[in-house]
Amino acid sequence: MPTLLDTHAWVWWVTEDRRLSRSARLAIDKGQARDGLSLSLISIWEVAKMVEKGQLVPDRPVDAWLD
């Protein structure tokens, strides 16, 4: 079963933010190596709203975020 990332874990992982704990980073690495990672559609919507409100400025195209 894929590892489901919540919104902040996803954002912090993609942006390499220090707020992502070491244990979360290890869980993501393990999930990536085993069954992959997944996102909830609501997380994608939340990130879109953060971008829309100027709370998050993506450093790469949306496709790269989803990859």
C-alpha positions in Angstrom: 0.0 0.0 0.0 1.5 3.4 -1.0 2.5 5.9 1.7 -0.1 8.7 1.8 1.5 12.1 2.3 -0.4 14.9 4.0 -0.2 18.4 2.5 2.5 19.8 4.7 4.7 16.7 4.5 4.4 16.8 0.7 5.2 20.5 0.5 8.1 20.3 3.0 9.5 17.2 1.3 9.3 18.8 -2.2 10.8 22.1 -1.0 13.4 20.3 1.2 12.1 22.3 4.2 13.8 21.7 7.5 10.4 21.5 9.2 10.0 18.0 7.9 11.2 15.7 10.7 13.8 13.2 10.2 11.4 10.3 11.0 8.9 11.7 8.4 11.7 11.9 5.8 12.7 8.3 6.5 9.1 7.2 6.2 8.9 8.9 2.8 12.1 7.4 1.7 10.9 3.9 2.7 7.5 4.5 1.1 9.2 5.6 -2.1 11.4 2.5 -2.2 8.5 0.1 -1.4 5.1 0.8 -2.8 5.4 4.4 -3.8 3.8 7.6 -2.5 0.3 8.9 -2.9 -1.5 12.2 -2.4 -5.1 13.0 -1.5 -6.9 15.2 -4.0 -7.6 17.6 -1.2 -3.8 18.1 -0.7 -3.5 19.0 -4.4 -6.4 21.5 -3.9 -4.8 22.9 -0.7 -1.5 23.5 -2.5 -3.4 25.2 -5.4 -5.1 27.5 -2.8 -1.8 28.3 -1.1 -0.3 29.3 -4.5 -3.4 31.3 -5.3 -3.2 33.2 -2.0 0.5 33.8 -2.4 1.4 31.6 0.6 3.5 29.3 -1.6 5.5 30.2 -4.6 6.4 27.0 -6.5 10.0 26.7 -7.6 9.1 24.3 -10.4 6.2 23.5 -12.7 3.1 21.8 -11.3 3.9 18.6 -13.2 7.3 18.4 -11.4 5.6 18.8 -8.1 3.3 15.9 -8.9 6.1 13.7 -10.1 
